[in-house]
Amino acid sequence: MFKCAKQGVVNVISGDDPLNADSLSDVTRLLDECIAEGQPRIVIDLQSIPLIDSAGLELLLDVYDQCARRGGALCLAGPNDLCHDILRITGVAERSEIYEDALSAVGSFIQ
């Protein structure tokens, strides 16, 4: 299950299910709500997410583009080793900032 928490002007989305085709509708709904707020500042906390499949990767790239078009940004935080490798090998890591934890990612919007 995924949830969204607000930390100042930053939306932090976290969950403990894989970021895959099965969970896409829940995550997309949360992300759409964040993007609709105007200039989106979104952190996706991957700390408890065990796996990202191709549908999840495509979603991340789409959201990255939507945020950039609105003058906002998407950051990723705390991926486990497998998710980090998936992001790196597929090139998704090159499109987004990846931080060690959600606190660091949220802090990056202040700088």
C-alpha positions in Angstrom: 0.0 0.0 0.0 1.2 3.5 -0.9 0.6 6.7 1.0 1.5 10.4 0.6 2.7 12.6 3.4 3.4 16.3 3.2 6.6 17.7 4.5 6.4 21.5 4.0 5.9 22.0 0.3 7.3 18.5 -0.5 5.1 15.5 -1.1 6.7 12.2 0.0 5.2 9.0 -1.4 6.1 5.8 0.3 5.0 2.2 0.4 6.0 -1.3 0.9 4.6 -3.0 -2.2 6.6 -3.5 -5.4 6.4 -0.5 -7.8 4.9 -2.6 -10.6 1.9 -3.0 -12.9 -0.3 -4.3 -9.9 0.3 -1.2 -7.8 0.4 1.3 -10.6 -3.2 2.6 -10.2 -2.7 3.5 -6.5 0.7 5.2 -7.1 -0.6 7.0 -10.2 -3.5 8.4 -8.3 -1.3 9.8 -5.5 1.2 11.3 -8.0 -1.6 12.9 -10.1 -2.9 14.6 -6.9 0.6 15.9 -6.2 1.1 17.2 -9.7 -2.2 18.9 -9.7 -1.1 21.1 -6.8 0.9 23.3 -9.2 4.7 23.2 -9.0 5.2 19.7 -7.9 8.0 18.8 -5.5 7.8 15.0 -5.1 10.0 12.5 -3.3 9.4 8.8 -3.8 10.8 7.0 -0.8 11.9 3.6 -2.1 13.3 2.4 1.2 10.6 -0.3 1.7 9.8 -1.0 -1.9 11.3 -4.4 -2.8 11.2 -4.2 -6.6 10.5 -1.9 -9.6 9.4 -3.4 -12.9 9.1 -1.9 -16.4 5.7 -0.4 -15.6 7.1 1.3 -12.5 10.1 2.6 -14.4 7.9 4.0 -17.1 5.8 5.7 -14.5 8.9 7.3 -12.9 10.0 8.7 -16.3 6.5 10.0 -17.0 6.2 11.8 -13.6 9.7 13.2 -14.0 8.7 14.8 -17.3 5.4 16.1 -15.9 7.2 17.6 -12.9 9.8 19.3 -15.1 7.1 20.8 -17.4 5.5 22.4 -14.4 8.8 23.7 -13.0 9.0 21.1 -10.3 11.1 18.1 -9.6 11.0 14.4 -8.7 13.6 12.8 -6.4 14.0 9.2 -5.4 15.2 8.2 -1.9 16.6 5.2 -0.2 16.5 2.4 -2.9 17.6 -1.0 -1.8 20.5 -2.5 -3.8 18.2 -4.3 -6.3 16.1 -1.2 -7.0 19.3 0.9 -7.3 20.7 -1.5 -9.8 17.5 -1.5 -11.8 17.4 2.3 -11.9 21.1 2.4 -12.9 21.1 -0.3 -15.5 17.9 1.0 -17.2 19.2 4.6 -17.2 16.4 5.9 -15.0 19.0 7.0 -12.4 20.4 9.5 -14.9 17.1 11.3 -15.1 16.5 11.9 -11.4 18.4 12.7 -8.2 18.7 9.7 -5.9 19.3 10.4 -2.2 20.3 8.0 0.6 17.1 8.7 2.5 13.8 10.7 2.3 15.1 13.3 4.7 18.0 14.2 2.5 15.7 14.2 -0.6 13.3 16.6 1.1 16.2 18.8 2.2 17.4 19.0 -1.4 14.4 21.2 -2.2 15.4 23.8 0.4 18.9 24.4 -1.1 
